[in-house]
Amino acid sequence: MTSLNEVSDYRSRQLAAIVESSTDAIISFMLDGTVISWNSGAQQLFGYSIESTIGKGLRQIIGSECDAILDGIKRDKKMDNLEFIHATPDGRLIYLSLSVSAIKDEEGLVSSGAAIFRDITQMKQAESELLRTSQQLAQSNKELEEFAWIAAHDLKEPVRTMGTYSRLLKDEYGPELDEQAQQFLDFIHSAAGKAMARIDDVLKFSAVGREKFIAVPVNLNEVLSSVQEDIQLVIRESKAEITVEPLPKVSGNFHYLTQLFQNLLANAIKYRSESTTPKIKVYAEKEGGLANIIVQDNGIGFSMEDSTRIFRMFQRLHPETRYAGTGLGLAMCKKIVELHGGIINVESEEGKGSKFIVSLPVASK
Ligand code: ADP
């Protein structure tokens, strides 16, 4: 039969083996800093052998960090993941993460301490590389947006001129032109109109987030009323039935949220099915600190294979000859939602309608 002593011995040997095989530096020490134990991970990390360490002061080995550690231990303070830079004996600077805990005697008094050091140099280097790359990316994104904004701005005037003069030419000289020449002028006029719509959408898209974003409590019912007023003509013409349930207050910007829901409602009407009256429902479901606002339609829907693509710039699933548009509306919705710290998703099925789910932070007051 195995005695209790044997079990305890076995456990101690197991624990010692675990400590010894760890690549982390595991050290135990007295309250005055005298090192009691030092595993091979510590030997590798600090470059001192076990023999040259035992009995020496912790300060000699890890330098000035020692005082804070001993001080914390005496006060039975648990210290987790403290980060500091350490100079190795061969002159390298490494990042260490340190967790320290007190070891208590049978009377419950702190008698010694244990420290685990982990070399996090590679993680820190990867972190700073990631930060540098994301800063570069943000900078080049900003430059690209600036470029798009300027280009779109500068294009407006010549495109408007093309549209105006092609119309003037047809109006003034129409009778002198043959049918084909008149048709060519119509093509120019229509192309100028489409180009103008794209330019306007690019400008609207670039405008999102150009100004400093300040979030305030916004009543979404007011947003939806304002949107319905803005698109009342389309609602009347399409005979769309829109139901808006009570919506919460979210934290955001009234103007951007109006643009967001205007795009979603206009799409719900635009991509309606020919066989039924368009029925659109807007309702909310709370989930933690977020409000899920759902815009549901009974329109033509689409395959879920395209559920990511539709939020990208200029991506369209339906032909322009049938449904006018530039493919920027949902990209702008995504940009607005992300500016608010939220997310936008969609559930849809071809022929069965779509459900756009906008998750936004709920206003705190
Ligand atoms: P646009 O409507 O100008 O084409 P959007 O970015 O608003 O651009 O939408 C991208 C594409 O997603 C649309 O071209 C359409 O194919 C699809 N889509 C958007 N909303 C709906 C909807 N409610 N029902 C079906 N398809 C939709």
Residues whose N, C-alpha, C, O or C-beta is under 5 A from the ligand:
A	BS01	ADP	N267 A268 Y271 G299 I300 G301 F302 I310 Q315 R316 L317 H318 A324 G325 T326 G327 L328 G329 L330 A331 S354
